[in-house]
Amino acid sequence: MGFGDIQGQPKAIDTLKLALSREAVPHALLFQGPDGVGKELAAVALAEALTCPEAPGVGCGECSSCRRVTKRNHPDVTWVLPEDEQVARGWAGRSDFDHTPSRDIRIEQVRQLQERLAFRALESKFKVALLIDAQAMNPPAQNALLKTLEEPPASTVLVLVSAASDKLLPTIRSRCAKVNFAPLPVDFIASHMAKVRKLNEADARQVAAMAGGSLSRALALDVNLLQHRRDVIEKFEALKPDDARGWLAFAEVFGEGRPEAEMCLDVLAVWFRDVAVTKAGATEVINADLVGLATQAAQRVSAATLQQRAVMLDEARNAITARNGAVRLQLERMLIEMMA
């Protein structure tokens, strides 16, 4: 792993390379941006560059030190992430904990990190801490981390990786140098999906558009669900403001489970974009087979309504994915607000 393996993030990577070349890496950095755009890969590459004995400040990606960073067993690099995420990645088993694995980063984990950072580095010039999904720190954990950010141990670099940095305390954000990671271009994701999943050009672009700039989301999408895309869009456009039964029926069909609901929201997010683009007078839409329906929809709704619908959709998606909300209930709530 190295900076050369991270594609689609030239500004972020150039910023890190410049700081390394000047030996001016801040003691705390916040890698912020959507999921699946290379933030964690960049954090690992930075840890390699800071600890590599063969290519200091660059990282060779091949020596014992770099390989151990990638395998998470380098003594000077500490990983911190929620316990349930450790289980999901296969890094730990549920039996490794004396309690139900937490979705939060707990204060005990931060205190363990602080204990490790208090010692001198064993092999390298730097000690590095990678806090993955940093927004998962609960309030006590965030308050505990503040002490380390305010008075960092010598030769220590903390990297907070977050897809929702607004959930971090303002005092934490203010003490970190921010490195912004942008959504990946549709063309890049489509090309990758065509190569990896052997998709035709149309399906690859459809998946890329639905992924919202996230390669990991694109790879996680069930391509077989694409056949339901047209059904979702046509059923949504058939909903009427005065037909509450129709709203509830839609939520029942597409809120049967979390995968179905997330697919529905992804489809609608792209559709709302198509309608907005059509309303603005453009002709290049993602759902190329539904140009006529997009034109009709654009004539029925205002630009302000489309913007409001996009906000409501994001709120529903966040409630379902980030807060583990009841799937069908969230879809019903979204539709009621949209049709009001």
Phi, psi and omega in degrees: 000136178201174181299330180293343180274354183260117184251152174084005182228055185299320182295314181296315183292320178297322178298316180292318180297320180295316179298320179293317182295331180267001184053044183230042178286124180299157180288342178216130179233147176242109175272109185238144181156177183299162173296150170071029181241006176110007183297312182293321177300319179293324178296319179294317179299321178295318178299319177297314182298326183281340185244352185290124178278339183277322180223074182302135180079359180232307184089124181269337179076359186236336183289172180301319181298310182297320180295322180289330174298312181297324182273002175068030177231027174278131185293342182256007179236120182249131178258136176228123177203163183304148182297320181292332176289324175299319179293317181298327181275354182080015180278341181208161175251160180300329181289349178285348182245148178268016179208171176296126181307129187276148173276348178266159162273118190268161182299329179298323179293320179294320179294322176296320177298315181298323178296319180292320182289343180288340180271160178288154176297142183274323185236334192244174176284330184242153165255134185236136175240128178249110179259100183273138186056052185302332180295348179280354175298129176284168184307315178299322180293319179296317180295324178293322181292333181304322181299319180291323180291326181283325181228070185292140174299156182299145176055042179241137175233122177254131179241113177264122181252122187213136173263000180212065186295342178294345178275354176275151179300141177306326180291330176286313181299322183290341182263006180243142170282128187268134175238114186268133177247125185270159171302143180286146180297146179302317181299320180296312181294319180298317179297318180295316181293322178297323183282314186280316183262000179058041180273153173287167187301318182296313181292322180298318179290325178296314179297316181299318180294321180288339184283347177062036177085007182250117179292321180296323178293321178298316181292332181277343182295135174281106184300332180296337180285348180299333181293342179270357184304308182298323180296317179299311184295313182294321178293322178295313182292342178276350180294144180241143183303331184259013183242081182297328178299323178296320179297314182294323178295319178299314181295326179293317182292311187264001175250022181296326179205171182297314179301319180295318181293317180295321176298316180300314181294322177297318179297314182293326178299316178292322180296315179300324177295318179298317180295318179296318179296318179296318180297329180280356176100001179277164182240350182273097179248156180287315179276075187297336181277358182235033180300317181299316180292324178296321178296316179296316181296321180296329179284337185271335187239154178273165177297324179295320179295319178298320179295317178297320179296321179297320178294315179298322179295317179298322179295319179294317180297318180295321180294324182283317186270312186276325184251008176056041181288160177297122190299303184298319180299319181292322177294318178299315180298317180298315182292321178298318179291323181290326185268356182295000000 
